[in-house]
Amino acid sequence: MIPSVLPTYNRAPLEFVKGEGAWLTTADGRRFLDLGSGIAVNALGHAHPALVEALTTQAQALWHVSNLYHIPQQQALADKLVEHTFADTVFFTNSGTEACELAVKMARKYFYDKGQPERVEIITFDGSFHGRSSAGIAAAGSEKMVKGFGPLLPGFVHLTFGDLDGVTNAISETTAAIMIEPVQGEGGIRPVPDAELKALRQICDEHGLLLILDEVQCGVGRTGKLFAHEWAGITPDIMMVAKGIGGGFPLGAVLATEDAASGMTAGTHGSTYGGNPLGCAVGCAVMDHVADPDFLAEVNRKAGLLRQKLEGLVADHPEVFEEVRGSGLMLGLKCKAVNADVVKAGYDNALITVPAADNVIRLLPPLTLTDEDIAEAVSRLEKTAAQVEAA
């Protein structure tokens, strides 16, 4: 008999009832150190006082009115994002998947309005993950994502990750945009080198294409900059944001330049819940913390400390780990052992990590984790590695 919750998840046998900072507590009182942050969502950790205050204050005033009306909290968050990024305008969604849908529509509508309706193709890369909607799975193109779901949304060209020559060769009179994650998350914590991001920006400029960056997982302070592309000194035309921007509340956004968004006029897109007062009140509180240069400096300091300790861990356990990869507090441990076994052994040591492709485990801790949390995390990873070695 099918369970009442559709069985699309292979869940771990864990159930948490309380969280604080980088820690989660189960119903029977066990405390787990959370290096997953709900898959890079809880940027400020669990139950951050500023987010709790923002949510409860707003909840006592107004939850939802729809986008038929002006929403002050939405305007405030849009203003903050425009102030701190390349963007001139923002559309709010509930998720990264919805942000992907709009990014695709925006790029195609841009060229339609320019009198080039044939320019609909978007170049993407293997190992990518852009959500599980029809556009998202078509953009990724992997068999795991698309098998069994019938005809795919056309208009995507899939290239090998890192193949710049392939990008140039794939451009035609029907190409509209290039879409890429500055750091692949689901794909195994694979950063795009700064030089390659610069080259992609240059290619887009030379060919009149739009550059779409998917920063759903790597954005909002995760790499030590507010957004990961800042390390390369470039800006996109369109950017997808979610996860960390809501700090745990479902919230996403598409950020764009005025030019890239020029086709999106009244009635071309919409959302019932997107940008509601609750979500945007929390998003404003997240931005007040994460956009602070001192906060980002601390992220970078802690990231350096954690990475140094992880390099030692890899050296001490060569039968379990191969390398550390990633940027900031978006780190991956490439495993020699089966990554699922390492994740499971971590549960035995009250430690949460997240599996990814390429036999990697992801370490995506709250950006607020302490030095003591880092020391404890490495200690539990040591115990986990020893357990895997002994198995």
C-alpha positions as CSV (number, residue, x, y, z in Angstrom):
1,M,0.0,0.0,0.0
2,I,1.3,3.4,-0.9
3,P,2.1,5.7,2.1
4,S,0.1,8.9,2.7
5,V,3.3,10.9,1.8
6,L,4.2,10.1,-1.8
7,P,7.4,8.0,-1.6
8,T,9.7,10.0,-3.8
9,Y,12.3,10.5,-1.1
10,N,14.9,8.0,0.2
11,R,14.8,9.4,3.7
12,A,17.3,8.8,6.5
13,P,15.8,7.2,9.7
14,L,16.0,10.5,11.5
15,E,13.3,12.9,12.8
16,F,14.3,16.2,14.3
17,V,12.1,18.3,16.6
18,K,14.3,21.3,17.5
19,G,17.2,23.2,16.1
20,E,19.5,25.9,17.4
21,G,22.5,27.3,15.6
22,A,24.4,24.5,13.9
23,W,22.7,21.8,16.0
24,L,19.6,19.7,15.6
25,T,17.8,17.6,18.3
26,T,15.8,14.4,17.8
27,A,12.7,13.5,19.7
28,D,14.7,11.2,21.9
29,G,17.2,13.9,22.8
30,R,20.1,13.2,20.5
31,R,22.0,16.2,19.3
32,F,23.3,16.2,15.7
33,L,25.9,18.7,14.3
34,D,24.3,19.9,11.1
35,L,26.8,20.3,8.2
36,G,23.9,20.3,5.7
37,S,21.8,23.3,6.6
38,G,18.8,21.8,4.9
39,I,20.9,21.7,1.7
40,A,22.4,25.1,2.0
41,V,19.1,26.7,3.2
42,N,19.6,27.6,6.8
43,A,22.3,30.2,6.1
44,L,22.0,31.7,9.6
45,G,21.5,28.4,11.3
46,H,18.5,27.1,13.1
47,A,16.2,29.4,15.0
48,H,18.3,32.5,14.5
49,P,16.8,35.2,16.9
50,A,16.7,37.9,14.2
51,L,14.8,35.6,11.8
52,V,12.4,34.3,14.6
53,E,11.7,38.0,15.5
54,A,11.1,39.0,11.9
55,L,8.8,36.1,11.2
56,T,6.7,36.3,14.4
57,T,6.4,40.1,14.2
58,Q,5.1,39.9,10.6
59,A,2.9,36.9,11.4
60,Q,1.1,39.0,14.0
61,A,0.4,41.7,11.4
62,L,-0.2,40.2,7.9
63,W,0.6,36.9,6.2
64,H,-0.7,37.1,2.6
65,V,-2.5,39.5,0.3
66,S,-1.4,38.4,-3.2
67,N,0.5,40.4,-5.8
68,L,-2.7,42.2,-6.8
69,Y,-1.5,44.8,-4.3
70,H,1.7,46.5,-3.3
71,I,3.6,44.6,-0.6
72,P,6.0,46.9,1.4
73,Q,8.1,44.0,2.6
74,Q,8.6,42.8,-1.0
75,Q,9.7,46.3,-2.0
76,A,12.1,46.5,0.9
77,L,13.8,43.2,0.0
78,A,13.9,44.1,-3.7
79,D,15.6,47.4,-2.8
80,K,18.2,45.6,-0.6
81,L,19.0,43.1,-3.4
82,V,19.3,45.8,-6.0
83,E,21.5,47.9,-3.7
84,H,24.0,45.0,-3.1
85,T,24.0,43.3,-6.6
86,F,24.3,43.9,-10.3
87,A,20.5,43.8,-10.6
88,D,18.1,46.6,-11.5
89,T,14.9,44.6,-10.8
90,V,13.8,41.5,-8.9
91,F,10.9,39.0,-9.2
92,F,10.1,36.9,-6.1
93,T,9.3,33.2,-6.2
94,N,8.9,30.4,-3.6
95,S,11.8,28.2,-4.8
96,G,14.8,27.9,-7.0
97,T,12.8,25.7,-9.4
98,E,10.3,28.5,-10.0
99,A,13.3,30.9,-10.4
100,C,14.6,28.7,-13.2
101,E,11.3,28.7,-15.0
102,L,11.2,32.5,-15.0
103,A,14.9,32.8,-16.0
104,V,14.2,30.6,-19.1
105,K,11.0,32.6,-20.0
106,M,12.8,35.9,-19.5
107,A,15.7,35.0,-21.8
108,R,13.4,33.8,-24.6
109,K,11.0,36.7,-24.2
110,Y,14.0,39.1,-24.4
111,F,14.8,38.0,-27.9
112,Y,11.2,37.7,-29.0
113,D,10.7,41.3,-28.2
114,K,13.9,42.2,-30.1
115,G,12.5,40.7,-33.2
116,Q,14.5,37.4,-33.0
117,P,11.9,34.8,-31.9
118,E,14.1,32.0,-33.3
119,R,16.7,32.6,-30.5
120,V,15.3,30.2,-27.9
121,E,18.2,27.8,-27.2
122,I,20.0,27.9,-23.9
123,I,23.4,26.3,-23.4
124,T,23.8,24.3,-20.2
125,F,26.4,21.8,-18.8
126,D,26.6,18.3,-17.6
127,G,26.4,17.8,-13.9
128,S,24.1,20.8,-13.5
129,F,21.0,20.9,-11.4
130,H,18.3,23.6,-12.1
131,G,15.4,22.2,-10.2
132,R,12.8,19.5,-11.0
133,S,10.2,21.4,-13.2
134,S,9.9,20.6,-16.9
135,A,12.3,23.4,-17.7
136,G,14.7,22.4,-14.9
137,I,15.1,18.8,-15.9
138,A,15.3,19.7,-19.6
139,A,18.1,22.1,-18.7
140,A,20.1,19.5,-16.8
141,G,19.4,16.8,-19.3
142,S,20.8,13.9,-17.3
143,E,19.1,10.5,-17.6
144,K,18.5,10.4,-13.8
145,M,16.5,13.6,-14.1
146,V,14.5,13.0,-17.3
147,K,13.9,9.3,-17.7
148,G,10.3,8.4,-17.8
149,F,8.9,11.9,-18.0
150,G,8.0,12.0,-21.6
151,P,8.9,14.6,-24.2
152,L,11.2,17.2,-22.8
153,L,10.9,20.9,-23.1
154,P,13.0,21.7,-26.2
155,G,15.6,24.4,-26.6
156,F,18.5,23.3,-24.4
157,V,22.0,22.4,-25.7
158,H,24.0,20.2,-23.2
159,L,27.8,20.6,-23.1
160,T,30.6,19.0,-21.2
161,F,31.4,20.9,-18.0
162,G,34.5,23.1,-18.6
163,D,34.5,22.8,-22.4
164,L,34.9,26.4,-23.5
165,D,35.7,25.5,-27.1
166,G,32.4,23.5,-27.1
167,V,30.5,26.6,-26.0
168,T,31.8,28.7,-28.9
169,N,31.1,25.9,-31.4
170,A,27.6,25.4,-30.1
171,I,26.5,29.0,-30.6
172,S,24.2,29.5,-33.6
173,E,21.6,31.9,-34.8
174,T,19.1,30.2,-32.4
175,T,21.2,30.6,-29.2
176,A,19.7,32.9,-26.6
177,A,21.7,32.4,-23.4
178,I,24.3,30.4,-21.4
179,M,23.1,29.1,-18.1
180,I,25.6,27.8,-15.4
181,E,26.1,27.4,-11.7
182,P,29.3,29.2,-10.6
183,V,29.7,26.2,-8.2
184,Q,27.8,23.0,-9.0
185,G,26.2,21.7,-5.9
186,E,24.3,18.5,-6.8
187,G,27.0,17.8,-9.4
188,G,29.6,17.3,-6.7
189,I,30.9,20.7,-5.5
190,R,32.6,21.6,-8.8
191,P,33.5,25.3,-8.9
192,V,33.8,27.0,-12.3
193,P,37.3,28.6,-12.4
194,D,37.2,32.4,-12.4
195,A,38.9,32.5,-15.8
196,E,36.1,30.4,-17.3
197,L,33.4,32.6,-15.9
198,K,35.2,35.6,-17.3
199,A,35.4,33.8,-20.6
200,L,31.7,32.9,-20.6
201,R,30.9,36.6,-19.9
202,Q,33.1,37.6,-22.8
203,I,31.5,35.0,-25.1
204,C,28.1,36.3,-24.3
205,D,29.1,39.8,-24.9
206,E,30.7,39.0,-28.2
207,H,27.7,37.0,-29.5
208,G,24.9,39.1,-28.0
209,L,23.8,36.4,-25.6
210,L,22.4,36.6,-22.1
211,L,24.4,35.0,-19.2
212,I,22.2,33.3,-16.7
213,L,23.8,32.3,-13.4
214,D,22.1,29.8,-11.1
215,E,23.2,30.8,-7.6
216,V,20.4,28.9,-5.8
217,Q,22.9,26.9,-3.8
218,C,26.1,28.9,-4.0
219,G,24.7,32.3,-3.4
220,V,23.8,34.4,-0.3
221,G,27.2,34.4,1.3
222,R,27.8,30.7,0.9
223,T,31.2,31.2,-0.8
224,G,32.4,34.2,1.2
225,K,31.0,36.7,-1.2
226,L,27.4,37.7,-1.2
227,F,27.2,35.9,-4.6
228,A,29.8,33.5,-5.9
229,H,30.3,35.2,-9.3
230,E,31.7,38.2,-7.5
231,W,35.0,36.3,-7.1
232,A,35.4,36.3,-10.8
233,G,34.7,40.0,-11.1
234,I,31.9,39.6,-13.6
235,T,28.1,40.1,-13.5
236,P,25.3,38.1,-15.1
237,D,22.3,39.4,-17.0
238,I,19.9,37.1,-15.1
239,M,20.5,35.3,-11.8
240,M,18.4,32.7,-10.0
241,V,18.4,32.8,-6.1
242,A,16.7,30.8,-3.4
243,K,17.7,28.6,-0.5
244,G,19.8,30.9,1.8
245,I,17.8,34.0,0.9
246,G,14.9,32.8,3.1
247,G,17.1,31.4,5.8
248,G,14.6,28.4,6.0
249,F,11.5,30.1,4.9
250,P,10.5,29.1,1.3
251,L,11.7,32.1,-0.8
252,G,13.4,32.5,-4.2
253,A,14.0,35.3,-6.7
254,V,15.2,36.2,-10.1
255,L,17.5,39.1,-10.3
256,A,18.0,40.9,-13.7
257,T,19.4,43.9,-15.4
258,E,16.8,46.4,-16.8
259,D,17.7,45.3,-20.3
260,A,17.4,41.5,-19.7
261,A,14.1,42.0,-18.0
262,S,12.7,44.4,-20.7
263,G,10.3,41.8,-22.1
264,M,8.7,41.0,-18.8
265,T,5.8,43.4,-18.8
266,A,2.5,43.3,-16.9
267,G,0.8,39.9,-17.3
268,T,3.8,38.0,-18.7
269,H,4.5,36.2,-15.4
270,G,3.1,35.9,-11.9
271,S,2.9,34.1,-8.6
272,T,0.3,33.7,-6.0
273,Y,2.6,33.4,-3.0
274,G,5.9,34.8,-4.4
275,G,7.1,37.7,-2.4
276,N,4.5,37.4,0.3
277,P,4.9,39.5,3.5
278,L,6.1,36.6,5.6
279,G,8.8,35.4,3.3
280,C,10.1,38.9,2.5
281,A,10.2,40.0,6.1
282,V,12.5,37.0,6.8
283,G,14.5,37.7,3.6
284,C,15.1,41.3,4.7
285,A,16.5,40.0,8.0
286,V,18.8,37.5,6.2
287,M,20.1,40.3,3.9
288,D,20.8,42.6,6.9
289,H,23.2,40.0,8.2
290,V,24.7,38.3,5.1
291,A,25.4,41.5,3.1
292,D,27.5,42.9,6.0
293,P,31.2,43.0,5.0
294,D,32.2,42.0,8.5
295,F,29.9,38.9,8.4
296,L,31.3,37.9,5.0
297,A,34.9,38.3,6.4
298,E,34.0,35.9,9.2
299,V,32.6,33.4,6.7
300,N,35.9,33.5,4.9
301,R,37.9,33.2,8.1
302,K,35.9,30.2,9.2
303,A,36.0,28.7,5.7
304,G,39.8,28.9,5.8
305,L,40.0,27.2,9.2
306,L,37.6,24.4,8.2
307,R,39.3,23.8,4.9
308,Q,42.7,23.5,6.6
309,K,41.4,21.0,9.1
310,L,39.7,19.0,6.3
311,E,42.9,18.8,4.3
312,G,44.5,17.2,7.4
313,L,41.5,14.8,7.6
314,V,42.0,13.8,4.0
315,A,45.7,13.2,4.5
316,D,45.0,11.1,7.6
317,H,42.4,8.9,5.9
318,P,43.5,8.3,2.3
319,E,41.4,5.1,2.0
320,V,38.2,7.1,2.7
321,F,38.8,10.6,1.2
322,E,40.6,11.8,-2.0
323,E,40.4,15.6,-1.8
324,V,38.7,18.7,-0.6
325,R,37.0,20.9,-3.1
326,G,34.7,23.9,-3.2
327,S,34.7,27.5,-2.1
328,G,33.9,29.2,1.2
329,L,31.5,27.2,3.3
330,M,30.4,25.2,0.2
331,L,32.8,22.4,0.5
332,G,33.0,18.8,-0.8
333,L,34.9,15.8,0.3
334,K,35.6,13.6,-2.7
335,C,35.5,10.0,-1.4
336,K,37.3,6.8,-2.2
337,A,34.9,4.9,-0.1
338,V,31.2,5.0,-1.2
339,N,29.9,8.4,-0.3
340,A,26.6,7.0,0.9
341,D,28.4,4.9,3.4
342,V,30.3,7.9,4.7
343,V,27.0,9.9,5.1
344,K,25.4,6.9,6.9
345,A,28.4,6.5,9.2
346,G,28.2,10.2,10.0
347,Y,24.6,9.6,11.3
348,D,26.1,7.0,13.7
349,N,28.3,9.8,15.0
350,A,25.5,12.4,15.2
351,L,26.8,14.3,12.2
352,I,24.8,15.4,9.1
353,T,26.4,15.7,5.7
354,V,24.8,15.7,2.3
355,P,25.6,13.3,-0.6
356,A,26.3,14.6,-4.2
357,A,27.3,13.3,-7.5
358,D,30.9,12.3,-8.3
359,N,31.1,10.3,-5.0
360,V,31.2,13.5,-3.0
361,I,29.8,14.4,0.4
362,R,28.8,18.0,0.7
363,L,29.6,20.2,3.8
364,L,27.2,23.1,3.8
365,P,27.2,24.3,7.4
366,P,25.4,27.4,8.7
367,L,27.4,30.5,7.9
368,T,27.2,31.2,11.6
369,L,28.9,28.1,12.9
370,T,31.5,28.7,15.6
371,D,35.1,27.7,15.8
372,E,34.1,25.2,18.4
373,D,31.5,23.8,16.0
374,I,34.3,23.4,13.4
375,A,36.5,21.6,15.8
376,E,33.7,19.3,16.8
377,A,32.7,18.7,13.1
378,V,36.3,17.6,12.2
379,S,36.4,15.4,15.3
380,R,33.2,13.6,14.3
381,L,34.4,13.3,10.7
382,E,37.5,11.6,12.1
383,K,35.3,9.1,13.9
384,T,33.2,8.6,10.9
385,A,36.3,7.9,8.7
386,A,37.6,5.5,11.2
387,Q,34.3,3.7,11.3
388,V,34.2,3.4,7.5
389,E,37.8,2.1,7.5
390,A,36.9,-0.5,10.0
391,A,33.8,-1.7,8.2
